Structure formats: structure tokens, C-alpha cells
Amino acid sequence: MSGKETSRAVEFEAFGGPGALRLREVPVPQAGPGQIRVRVTAAGLNPMDWFMTSDAETAARFGLSLPCGFGTDYAGVVDQLGDGVSEFAVGDRVFGGALSRAVADYVLVDVAGTIAAGGEAHRTPDGVDDRTAAALAIAGCTAAAALDVVKPGPDDTVLIGGAGGGVGVFAVQLARIAGARVLGTGSASSAEALRALGAEPVAYGEGLVDRVRALAPAGVTAAMDLHGTDTVRAARELGVPDERITAIAAQIDGITPGNGANAAPDALEKIADLVAAGRLRVPIAATYPVEDVRAAVELQAGRHVHGKVVIDL
């Protein structure tokens, strides 16, 4: 038990942009049967956080209604167990996702739940700090699902569009761990960051196909579009078959989407273990105290951040 009657949570008073977010005092939630309560220490931001709460119609597609919390990725410590819970103990460090509820002092998680329904929790490995753990769930699952579609290997040259974004930093490194050569699209300012992840940078925009051909005259064999549709169009022009192309931000006829909800059940544990082993790096672009959540969302929503944005609680 926390010993407190109220706690902090970021909520929407109306759907919209960062200006609609409010830091409020709310009752401390109590864990019910099959639930754990997590004292959140850090919450990572993702584009989907602000996209799905941008208006009432979009929110309804994700099952959200007012009053509504904000943020999905979290990390923290289990501080209360509901009846019947034996999988965790008070004091366990955990990370995971709880759809549009994570930026709060406490989050309730169903032990048998999913990110979208009830939330999910995983033990945080030793050697992984909470800020890093809080950046794993959505981006890690999405990158893992995208890789499961294109299945890169040592004989592949993979074109990754939006390689410097939140999902891109995982996708690039996971593809490199799988042995593939990676060409990553981005702006000129992201080139050094992409090289640090193991990608060969290539500028996006008009002329992309010619620049890719110059870098990889033997051809590209797979592609992931993590931003829109430009990389899909380029990959098709480069002769990549549709079954080896995926996109996460658009529905395109003939292209299998990389949906994080379809990631393998053990995907996050594997990613966290890679981080703990020093084989996968999670760049944290910026951290903000929860009181500055609006500024954090504005930075993240600008889509020019090289890495993850994390809220400290």
C-alpha cells in the first residue's frame, strides 16, 4: 500500500494536442484480482500516444473515451498485488505497456492482459535502467513485428525508411544482429546517429531510388517503411517483392503491415535481454519531468527526434 490517498496522472480534459493535457490529482488505484499495481518511475512516449488521442473519432477506434489518460510505455516497481497473483512479488522491477494510462504515478496491470487490454508487465533485467526499460514496449514490439514480416538475414540488404525514429532505432539494430546490411533513410542531421546504430545513411526525398542504387548496386532485398509510404514505393521500384516489404504507418494493398500487436509473445523479453547484454542500444533523446509533459509531447510529435523521449515520475 502506498499510504497515500491521491496520486498524479496526466489526463485529457478534451481530445486534442498537447495543450489539452493536464496533470491531475486522482485517487490512488487499488489492485484487483489478477492485477498488480506498479509505481511508475518512467514513461516513454510514442507517436501513437498523440495520434490516437488527437480527436474523439480516432480515440473511439482505440476504445478510448473521456476522461482519458495518456502514454502507453512504462517502467517501475510492483508495489501491490491483487488476489491470486503469484507471478510477481512486491519490489519486482517491471516494464511494459498499458494503453493510454502510463504517464501516472501508479498503473494497474492485468497479469494475463495485453498492452491494449488490461496492460502487460515483464521483469526488467538487471543492468537495464528504468528510463531505458520505459522505451521498449511499443517501439520494440513494432520493430520485432516488422522484422518477422521481412525476415532479414546475412544475405540481405534491407532498406529502412524512418530509421532514426523510435521504431527505427530498434529495427536497424535487430536487422544488423540478424546479419543483414542496412540502409537507413533520414535527414542529413541524422546521418551520424544512423551510423552509430549500424546503418548506412541515405537521404530521404526525391531521388531516393537513385541514391540507394548508388549505395547498393547489387540491389535491395527487403524493406521496412517506418514513416509513411515513400520507402514502400522506392522498394517496389527497386524490385523488392511485396512479401518482403512491410509498413507500420499506412495500409497499402499487397503489403503486410508490421503491427506490434502481432509480435511474438517473447519479443520484449528478448529485446530487453539484448539491451542487458549490451548488444542493443536504446538512445534516449530527451527526458522531462512529468510537470513538463506538454513540452515533451511537442518535441516527440515533431518527428525529428533521434531516439526516445521519456517522462520521469
C-alpha positions in Angstrom: 0.0 0.0 0.0 1.2 3.5 -0.8 -0.1 5.2 2.3 -1.4 8.0 0.1 -5.0 8.9 -0.8 -4.1 10.7 -4.1 -1.5 10.5 -6.8 -0.7 12.2 -10.1 -1.9 11.2 -13.5 -1.7 13.0 -16.9 -5.2 13.2 -18.4 -7.1 14.7 -21.3 -9.9 17.1 -20.4 -10.7 17.0 -24.2 -9.1 15.2 -27.0 -6.6 17.2 -29.0 -3.0 18.3 -28.9 -0.5 18.8 -26.1 -2.4 21.8 -24.8 -5.3 19.6 -23.8 -3.1 17.6 -21.4 -3.5 18.2 -17.6 -1.5 16.8 -14.7 -4.2 16.0 -12.1 -4.6 14.6 -8.6 -6.5 11.3 -8.7 -7.3 8.6 -6.2 -4.6 6.0 -5.7 -5.8 2.9 -7.6 -6.1 -0.4 -5.8 -5.1 -3.7 -7.4 -8.0 -6.0 -8.0 -7.9 -9.8 -8.5 -5.3 -10.8 -11.1 -3.7 -7.4 -11.1 -0.5 -5.8 -10.0 -0.1 -2.1 -9.1 3.1 -0.6 -10.5 4.7 2.6 -9.0 5.8 4.1 -12.3 9.2 5.7 -12.4 9.5 6.5 -16.1 7.1 6.5 -19.1 8.3 6.5 -22.8 6.4 8.4 -25.5 5.4 7.1 -28.9 3.8 8.7 -32.0 0.7 6.6 -31.4 0.2 8.3 -28.0 -0.8 11.6 -29.5 -2.2 10.2 -32.7 -4.9 8.1 -31.1 -6.0 10.9 -28.8 -6.0 13.6 -31.4 -9.8 13.7 -31.8 -12.8 11.8 -30.4 -13.4 9.7 -33.6 -9.8 8.4 -33.6 -9.8 7.8 -29.9 -13.0 5.7 -30.2 -11.2 3.5 -32.7 -8.8 2.6 -29.9 -11.6 2.1 -27.4 -10.7 5.4 -25.6 -13.2 7.9 -24.1 -13.1 10.8 -21.7 -11.7 11.1 -19.1 -8.7 9.6 -20.7 -5.1 9.1 -19.5 -2.0 9.4 -21.7 1.0 7.4 -22.7 1.5 3.6 -23.0 5.1 2.6 -22.2 6.1 2.4 -18.6 8.7 1.1 -16.2 8.6 1.0 -12.4 8.3 -1.3 -9.3 5.5 -3.6 -8.2 4.1 -2.2 -5.0 0.8 -4.0 -4.6 -0.6 -7.4 -5.6 -4.2 -8.3 -6.2 -5.8 -11.6 -5.1 -4.5 -14.6 -6.9 -1.3 -13.1 -8.2 1.8 -15.3 -7.8 3.8 -14.4 -10.9 5.2 -11.2 -9.3 6.2 -10.0 -5.9 6.2 -6.6 -4.3 9.5 -4.9 -5.1 9.9 -6.5 -8.5 11.2 -4.1 -11.2 8.9 -4.3 -14.2 8.3 -2.7 -17.6 5.6 -3.0 -20.3 2.7 -1.2 -21.8 -0.8 0.0 -20.6 -2.7 1.7 -23.4 -3.1 5.4 -22.7 -2.6 5.1 -18.9 1.2 5.1 -18.4 2.0 8.7 -17.5 0.9 8.4 -13.9 2.3 7.7 -10.5 0.6 4.3 -10.5 -0.7 2.0 -13.2 -2.8 -1.2 -12.7 -1.8 -4.1 -14.9 -3.6 -7.4 -15.5 -1.1 -10.2 -15.2 -2.9 -12.1 -18.0 -3.5 -8.9 -20.1 -2.1 -7.4 -23.2 -0.9 -3.8 -23.9 -4.3 -3.0 -25.5 -6.4 -4.8 -22.9 -5.5 -4.6 -19.3 -1.8 -3.8 -19.8 1.1 -6.2 -19.6 4.2 -6.4 -17.4 7.7 -8.0 -17.8 10.5 -8.2 -15.4 13.2 -5.7 -16.0 16.6 -7.4 -16.4 19.5 -6.4 -14.1 21.6 -3.8 -15.9 18.7 -2.1 -17.7 17.7 1.2 -16.1 14.1 2.3 -15.8 14.3 5.1 -18.4 15.6 2.6 -21.0 13.0 -0.1 -20.0 10.3 2.5 -20.4 11.3 3.0 -24.0 10.9 -0.6 -25.0 7.3 -1.8 -25.3 5.6 -0.2 -28.3 8.7 0.5 -30.4 10.3 -2.8 -29.6 7.1 -4.8 -30.4 6.6 -2.9 -33.6 10.2 -3.4 -34.8 10.0 -7.1 -33.9 6.8 -7.5 -35.8 8.3 -5.7 -38.8 11.3 -8.0 -38.8 9.0 -11.0 -38.6 7.4 -9.9 -41.9 10.6 -9.4 -43.9 12.8 -11.9 -42.0 16.3 -10.3 -42.7 19.4 -12.5 -42.7 23.1 -12.4 -43.7 22.4 -12.4 -47.4 20.0 -9.4 -47.3 20.4 -5.7 -47.9 17.5 -4.0 -46.1 16.2 -0.5 -46.8 14.6 1.0 -43.6 12.6 4.2 -44.0 12.5 6.5 -41.0 15.5 4.6 -39.5 16.3 7.3 -36.9 12.9 7.3 -35.3 11.7 5.5 -32.2 10.9 2.2 -34.0 13.8 2.7 -36.4 16.5 2.5 -33.7 15.3 -1.0 -32.8 14.6 -2.2 -36.4 18.1 -1.1 -37.6 19.9 -2.9 -34.7 17.7 -6.0 -34.9 18.3 -6.3 -38.6 22.1 -5.9 -38.1 22.0 -8.5 -35.3 20.3 -10.8 -37.8 23.3 -10.3 -40.1 21.8 -8.0 -42.7 23.3 -4.9 -44.3 21.0 -1.9 -43.5 20.5 1.3 -45.5 18.6 3.7 -43.3 16.7 6.8 -44.6 16.8 10.0 -42.7 17.7 13.7 -42.8 21.2 15.0 -43.1 21.3 15.7 -39.4 20.5 12.1 -38.5 23.4 10.6 -40.6 25.8 10.2 -37.7 23.2 8.7 -35.4 22.3 6.2 -38.0 25.9 5.2 -38.5 26.2 4.7 -34.7 23.3 2.2 -34.9 25.0 0.3 -37.7 23.1 1.6 -40.7 24.4 3.3 -43.8 22.6 6.6 -44.0 20.8 7.7 -47.2 18.8 10.9 -47.5 15.1 10.6 -48.0 13.1 12.6 -50.5 13.2 13.0 -54.3 16.0 10.9 -55.8 15.9 8.2 -53.1 15.9 5.3 -55.6 19.0 6.6 -57.4 20.8 7.2 -54.1 20.0 3.6 -52.9 21.2 2.2 -56.3 24.5 4.0 -55.9 25.0 2.6 -52.4 23.8 -0.9 -53.2 24.4 -1.6 -56.9 23.8 -5.3 -56.3 20.2 -4.4 -55.2 18.0 -4.3 -52.1 16.2 -7.5 -51.0 13.9 -6.3 -48.2 12.4 -3.0 -46.9 10.6 -1.6 -43.9 8.7 1.7 -44.1 8.5 3.1 -40.6 7.2 6.6 -41.5 4.7 6.6 -44.4 4.7 5.1 -47.9 7.7 6.6 -49.7 10.0 3.7 -48.8 7.4 1.2 -50.0 7.3 2.9 -53.4 11.0 3.1 -53.6 11.4 -0.6 -52.7 8.9 -1.6 -55.3 10.8 0.4 -57.9 14.0 -1.3 -56.8 12.4 -4.7 -57.5 11.8 -5.8 -53.9 8.9 -8.3 -53.9 5.8 -7.2 -51.8 6.2 -10.2 -49.4 9.5 -8.7 -48.3 8.2 -5.2 -47.7 6.4 -4.0 -44.6 4.9 -0.7 -43.4 3.8 0.4 -39.9 2.1 3.7 -40.5 0.0 3.1 -43.6 -2.3 0.4 -45.1 -1.0 -0.5 -48.6 -2.5 -3.1 -50.9 -0.3 -6.1 -51.1 2.0 -5.1 -48.2 1.8 -6.9 -44.9 1.7 -4.4 -42.0 4.2 -4.6 -39.2 1.7 -4.5 -36.3 3.2 -4.6 -32.8 0.1 -6.5 -31.6 1.3 -9.4 -33.7 4.8 -9.5 -32.2 5.9 -12.9 -30.8 4.9 -13.3 -27.1 8.6 -13.3 -26.0 9.7 -10.4 -28.3 10.0 -7.9 -25.5 11.9 -10.3 -23.2 14.4 -11.0 -26.0 14.8 -7.3 -26.7 15.3 -6.5 -23.0 17.9 -9.3 -22.8 19.8 -7.9 -25.8 19.8 -4.5 -24.1 21.1 -6.0 -20.8 23.8 -7.8 -22.7 25.0 -4.6 -24.4 24.0 -5.8 -27.9 21.2 -3.4 -28.4 21.4 0.3 -27.6 18.4 2.5 -26.8 19.2 6.1 -27.5 17.3 8.4 -25.1 17.0 11.7 -26.9 15.4 13.7 -24.1 13.9 13.3 -20.6 11.3 15.6 -19.0 9.7 15.8 -15.5 6.0 14.9 -15.6 5.2 18.6 -15.0 6.6 19.4 -18.4 4.7 16.7 -20.3 3.3 19.1 -22.8 6.8 20.2 -23.9 7.8 16.5 -24.1 4.9 15.7 -26.4 5.6 18.7 -28.6 9.2 17.5 -29.1 8.2 13.9 -29.8 5.3 14.9 -32.1 7.7 16.9 -34.2 9.0 13.6 -35.6 12.6 14.8 -35.8 13.9 13.3 -32.6 16.8 10.8 -32.9 15.8 8.3 -30.3 13.2 8.1 -27.5 11.6 10.8 -25.3 10.9 9.7 -21.7 8.9 11.3 -18.9 10.3 11.0 -15.3 7.8 10.4 -12.5 
